[in-house]
Structures are given as C-alpha cells and as structure tokens.
Amino acid sequence: MKTHKVEQLVIATVGFFWCFLMWFSTAAFSPSIAAHYHLGIAALGLLASSAIWMAPLGRIIAGWASDRFGAPRTFAVILAGCGIVSIASAYTTNYDILFIERVIVAIAGVSFVVGIQHVAQWFDDHEIGTAEGLYAGTGNVGAGVGALVLPRIFGTDYHSAFLYLGVIALVIAAWYLVRGQAARTVEKRDLARRSSNFGSAVFVWSRYIAIALMLAYAMSFGAEIAMNAWLPGYFTRGFHDALLALGFSSVAGVQIAAGTFAAVQSFTASLFRPFAGFMSDLFQRKNWTPLPFIAKTLPYAPRLHWLGLSLILITLSMVGLTTAGLTGSLHLSVVLLVAFGIFVSFGTGGTFALVPLLFPDRPGIAAGFIGGVSTAAGIIYPLVFASGVNIHVGYLHVAFFMFVPFVLFYFWAARYERHPEEHGLFTPAMAAE
C-alpha cells in the first residue's frame, strides 16, 4: 500500500479531532444534564472532572500499545470502542448509568498519544514541531466545536448528539485501519516495537526531564482540558447575572452562551498550537536561548527555552483570570481566556516539539507517560475550582500552589548542559532490561 506522510498526518488528525469531540461532548451539554438531573455545583464539578479519569493510565497504556502494535490498530480500537459506548449512552435514562458510560466514552482522550507516536514515526527532526503542532492543534479544535456547535445543532437533546458522534466514530475507525500505516520505514516500526518493554518504560518514567515535561504538560494541556470541562458550568454559575443581562434566560439559551464563551479558550489553544510548534522550530533555527539557568549548548536547547517562557506566561494568565472574575467583568474574563488559550498552546506545542527528540527510540512510551500522567491535573483542577467559597479564586490557588513549583522543577531539570534525558533515578542500562 503506497502512502505519504501528509496522508498519515491527515488520518491521525481527523481521528484525534473526532475523539476530542466525543471526549468533551458531555461538557457541552453539562447545563442541560445538570438541569435534567438537578445536579448541584459539587456534582457539576464531579461531572466535569470525570472526563479526565481514564486518561492518566489510559494514555500510558495507549502509548505502549502504539509502539507495540502500531498506531493504526491502536487508534481504530479506541475509536470503535468509544463509539459503541457513545451510541449506548444515547438511550440511557438513568443518571448513574449515564455517568459511567460517559466516563468510558472519555477514554477517547487517550488517542492523543497514539497520534503523537504516529506523526513522530513519519516526520524528520527539523519539522517535528510544526507537524505535531498541526496534528494536535487541529485535533484539539474538537473540544471547541463541541462547546460551540453541538448545543446549536441539538439544543438540549444530548441523546441524539451522543448517537451521531458514536456512529461517525465507527466510520473513522474503519478508515484509520484501512489507510493508516504505522511508520515510514520498517526499521522505525521495528525499533519502536523492540523498545516497548518494561525496562524502557521505567527508564523514561524516572528521567527528571520526562517528569518536568509531564508537569509542563499538566500546566498546559492539563489546564486546557480542565477548562474544557469546567468553563460551561463556570460561566453559568460565575457570570449568571451577566448572561441574564445579555438576554439569555432559558436553560438552552444559557447553555449556548456559556458554551460560546467556553469555546474561546479551546479554539484559541487549538488555533495557535501549530504556531507554537512553528515557534519551537524557529527558536531552534535562530538558536534563541534567552532564559537563565536553562541549558544553552544542547542541540535542542532553544526548544527548552521556548517551553520555559510558555510556562511563565501560563502562570501569569491564571492569576489574571481570578482578577477578572473578582471584578465581575465578563468581557475581561473572555479576553484573558483568549490570552490563556494562546499561552496554553505555546506550552502544549513546546512540550511535544521536545518529546520525540529527547526519546526518539521510545516515542509511544514517552508520549504516553508525559501526555498521560499530566492529564490527572485535569481531574484535580475542576475540583479545586469548585471547592472554594468564591468560584473565581480557584484559578489563583492553582497558579500559586501548583504552577509555580512546576515551573521551578522544570528549570532545575532543564539546567544540564549534558543531555538531561540521561539524568534520573536509575541508570541508562535499565532501558535494555
């Protein structure tokens, strides 16, 4: 079967877009689900966080499976399985069963690391940032499409939405299985397969720079998916009077308005992610290394600096979101969400412009760990957001007590002028065990 790297990029991107759309389709209908089942704010926070529950462990397994069995087979299984359960959830009327089914559908989110591995197997080092950015950025649009478009198409009829999403997922799964190809060369495919052992996994998991990148991704993508799940309910509760003043009074109207504002973050983060990958490539070509303490002489050092700048900007934007909320300014909150989405894209694009270069022989395992464990933050953030007396202060708590330590650890791990991927809790010999 003849194929080309662009075709593989398109297949991976379409598959991830649809998985992302399914992943956060529950959040798009959270106001109507909450109204139908009379959910309080604590239950709403639990529903928001539940979309992320399967991602940490699931992405680790999916990353290993993509190395072991190839991305096309792994991605097709994820699409088909989640599609079937999504169809089943369309006919469910009991909330407890619906909740469990939507948690299972949220397994679609593990597909990200499979596509990362797939793209890394087809593109060269000098273009990896842009290629991964195009894949992830375009795919991430699915969350924004869900928040913005699904309520407009289906109103409060989330059952029909879940049905159609599942049916189309089955079609894409078949396409991926037929046209997808695991790697550009047999050698690359076999190398990834040989490296898919427990020793390699432990080696990657115990590298300080891998842990730092995992925390960086928790700050960026972890925050992005937390916001995807949290923002519709946040705008409904936190800016209820402002939405009423704009003329949105019914449940359907408030859902559309909240979904529209929530989509700002997701669309911005998705739109700028290819740019973020391009900027990582640009930093690399221009050899820009502006930050102190971070390594400056490594072949990929400029990419480390680009990511460091991104993490600082993400932290500052979270403080700004609390400020906007406390002032009661809906307009300022939306503007800062735009900035937050841009900075998040810088972090996500910057992270996975580095991962394939740091761990070229174990792209799936590394992507699974960094892209998987980090998503646990998406579970924690909504719970923090919903735990305070004031719904707006949670952003500040996350910034000070989580993001600042994460940034400091990243600076420490990236300080080595010798290859930081060699430094960790165990010796490199473990990779061969």
N, C-alpha and C positions, 0 to 999 in steps of 0.2 A: 504493500500500500504506500503510494507516494504521498508525502505530506510536506509541510513547510512550517517553520517556526511561527509565522504570523497566524496560520490556521490554528495551531495549538494554543496560541495566546488567546484567540477569539473563543475557542471552545471552553478554555478554562475560565475566561471572564464571564461568558454567558452563564455557565454553570454556577459560578460564585454569585453573580447578580441574583439569580433565582433563589439560591439558598439563603442569601441575605434577606431577600424579600419575604421568604417564608419565616425566617428566624424572628423578624420583628413585626410580623403581621399581627401578632397578639397585642403588642403595644399600640398599634394603630387603632385598635378597637377597644382599648382599655376603658375609656369613658363609658361606652355603651355596655360593655361587660360588667363594669362596676355598678352601673345604674340598674341593670337587669337582675344582678345577684345581690344588690345592696351591700357592696363592699365598702369598708371604712378606709382611712388613709393608711393604716398599718397593713391591711390586706392588699391595698393597692401597691404598696412598696414591696410586699412579698411577691405579688404577681409580676412586678417589674423586674425584680432580681431573678425570678425563676427562669427567665430566658437564657441565663448565663450558666445555670447549674451544671449542664452536661459538657460545657466547653473545656474546662481545665484538663480533666482526664481524657475526654474525648479527642482533643487535639493532639495530645501526646500519642495516643493510640493511632490516630489517623496519620500523623507524621511518620510513625514507624511503618504503617501499612503501605504508605505511598512509596517508601524506599523498598519495601519487601515485595510488594505485588504490583507496583506501578500506579501512577496517579489515575489513569482512566478507569481501571477496575474499582479502585477505592472511591473515586468521586461518584461513579454510577451507582454504587451500593448506597451511598449516603443520600443521593437524590431520590432514588426509588423508595428507600425505607421511610424517609421523612414524608414523601409524597403520599404514600399509602396511609400513614397515620393522620396526615392533614385531612385527607378525604374522610376518614373515620370521624374526626373531630367535628366535621360539618354536620353530623347527625346526632351529636351528643347534646342532651338537655340537662344533665346533672353536672353541677359545677365542679365537684371533686374529680369526676372522671375527665371533664374538660381540662382541668388544670393539669392532670397527669399527662394527657395526650399532648397538650401544648408544650410541656417540658420535653417530651420525646421529639416533637417537631423541631424544637430548638437545637437538637443535635445537628441540624443543617449548618449551624455556625462553625462546626469543626472543619468544614470543607475548605476554609481559608488556607490552612497549612498544606493541604493537598495540592491546591493550585500554585502556591508558592514553590513547592518542590517541583511541580510540573514545569513551570516557567524557568526555574533555575537550571533545569536539565536541557534547555533549548537555547538560552541566550548567553553571550560572552560577558566577561567581567566589565568591560568598558561601557556596556549598555544595560547592565543588570538593574541599576537603579530606576531607569526610565521604564523598562519592561515590567518590573514588579510593581512600579507605581501605576502604570496603565491597568494592569490586571486588578490590583487591589482597589484603586480609586474608582474605576468603572463599576466593579462589583459592589463596592460599598454603597453606590447610589441606590441599591435596592432598599435600604432602610429608609432613605428619604422618599423614595417613590411610595413605599408602604404608608408612611405617615401622611403624605400629601395627596396621593391619588386614590388609595383604597377606600377611605371614607367617602370620597366624592363619587366613586363608582357604585359602591354598595350601601352607602348610608350607614345604618346600624345593623344591617344584615351580614354579620360576620360569618355566619354559617356558609353562605354562598361563596364568600371570599375564600374561605378555607378549602372549599371543594375545588374551585377552579385552580387555585395555587397548587394543590396536590396533583391534579390531572396533568397540568403542564410540566410539573417536575418529572413525571414519568416519561414524558416525551423527550425532555432534555437528557435524562439518564440514558435512554437508548442511543441518542446521537453521540454522547460522550463515549459510550462503549464502542460504537462502530468506527468513529473517526479519530478518536484520541490515540496518541502514541506516547509511550512513557518517556522516551529520551531521544535526543538527536542521534546518538550512536549507541551501538550495543555495549561498547566499553563503559560509557557513562551509566547506563542502566545496570550493568553487572556490578560496577563498583559500589553503587548505592545499595544494591541487594546484599553484597558481601559485608557491608558496614552496618547492616541492620541487626546488630547483636546487642546483648545486654551490656557488655563492656563498653561499647561505643556510646550507648545511651548514658551510662553513669559518668563517663568521661565528660561528655557535653554538659550534663546537668551540674557537674561540680566545678566548671570553669567560672571564675569570678566575672569575666566579661559576659558570659552567657547569662548569668544571674542578673548582671547590670542591664543587659539588653531586655531581659524579661521584665524588669522593673520599669524600664523606659517604655516598653510596650503597654505595661499596666497603666502608666501615666497617660498614654496617648490613646491607643485603641481600647484599653480597658475603660477609660473615661468616655470614649465615644459611644461604645455600646451601652454603657450605663445611662448615658444621656438619651440614647435612642429609646430605651425602655422607660426612663423616668420623666422626660420632658412633657409628654402629653398630659400626664397627671399633674405635673408641677405647674404648668400654665393654667390648668383647670382650677387648681386649688390656690396657687400663689397669686394669680392675677385675675381672680374671678370677677371682681368688680370692674376691672379694666375691660374684660371681654364683654361683660354686660353693656358697658358704655359704648362699645363698638357695635352693638346691636345683635350680639349672639346670646340668645336666651334659652333655646331648646337644647336638649342633650345632644342631638345631631349637630346643631349649629356650633355649640361649644366644642364638640369633638373635632369638627372641621377646622375651627380657628386654632385650637390647641395643636392639632396635627400640623397645621401650616407653619406655625411658629417653631414647633419642634423640628420640622424638616429643614429649617435653616441651618442648623448645626450639621446634620447629616450630609446635606447636599454640599455644603462648603467643604467639609472634611473629605468628601469623595472627589469633588471637583479639583481640589488643589493637591491631591495625593500624587498624580502623575508629575505635577510641577515640583513637588517635594523630592521625588526620585530624580528628576532632572537636576535640581539644585545640588543634590548629593553628588551626581556625576560632575556638575560644574565645579563645585568645591574641589573635587578630585583633580580635574583638569588644570585648574588655576593654582592648585596647591595652597589653598587658603587654610591657615591654622591660627585663628585669632584668640583662642581661649588659653589662659594659663593652665598649668598643671597637666593638661591632656597631652599625650604623645604627639610629637610633631614630625618624626622622621620615618614612620612606618609607611609602607606603600599605600595603605588606605587611611592614613591619619586624618586627612581633610574630612573624610566622611564621619569620623568620630567627633570632630569639632562641629560639623553641621547638626548632628544629633544633639550635642550638648546645648547649643543655642536654642534648639527647639524645645527642650525640656524646661529651660528657664522661662521661655515665653508662655508655655502651657501653665506653669505655676502662677504667673502673674495674672493670666486671664481668669483663672478660677477665683482669685481674690476680687477681681473686677465684677464677676457675676454676683457675688454676695453684695457688693456695694450697690449694684443696680437693683437687686431685689429689695434691699432695705430702704432704698429711696422710693420704691413703688413705681419705678419707671419701666413700663412695658417696652417702650421704644429703645431705651438704653440697654435693656436686657437682650433684646433681639440683636442690636448692633454688636454687643460683646459676644453673643453667641456666634456671630459671623467670624469675629477675631479668634475665638476659641476654636472653631472648626478649622480655620486656616492653620493655627499653630499645632493642633492635633494631627493634621495631615503631614506637617513637617516632621513630627515625631514618628508617625507610623511609616511614612516613606523613608525616613532616615534610618530607621531600625532595620527594615528588610532590604535596604541597599547594602547593609553590612553583613547580615547573616550568611548569605551564600558565599561571601568572600572569606569570612572567618572559619566556616566549617564546610568547605567545598565537597568533602567526601561523605558528609552526613547531612545533606540539606533537609531531608524529611525529619530526621530525629531532632535537629536543631530548631527547625521551624515549629515542630510540634511542642517542644519544651517552651521556647520563647513566646510563641503565639498562643500556647495553651494555658500554662500556669498563670500567665498575665491576665487572662480573662476572669480569673477569680475576683479581680478587682471590680469587675462589672457586677458581681454579686454584692460585694461589700458596699460600694458607693451608694446605690439606692437605699440601702438600709441605713447608712449614715445620714443621707439626705432626709429620710423620713423620721429619724429618731429625735431630732431637736425640737425644742418648743417653737422656734421660728423656722419655717420651711426654707428660708433663704440662707441660713447660716451654715448649712451643711457643706456648701462649696468651700467655705473658708477653713472649716475643720479638716477637710481632705487635703487642702493645699498645705497647711502648716504641719500637720501631724503625719502625713504620708508622702506628699510630693517632695518636700524639702529634703527629708532623709534619702529618698530615692535618688535625687539629683546628686547629693554628696557621695553616695555609694558609686554612682556611675563615674563621677570624676576620679574617684580613687581607683576603680578597676581599669579605667582607660589611660592611666598615667604611665604605663610601661612603654619604654622605647623598644624593648624586645617584644615579640608578639604576645599580646595579652591573652590570646586563646591558649597559651601554654601554661598559664598560671591558674591554679585551682587547688582543690583539696586533695587530689590524687595525682599520680604521675601519668605522663602520656602513654606509658606502657599499657595502661588499662584499656586503651582503645582497641588493642589487639586481642584481648582476652575474650 
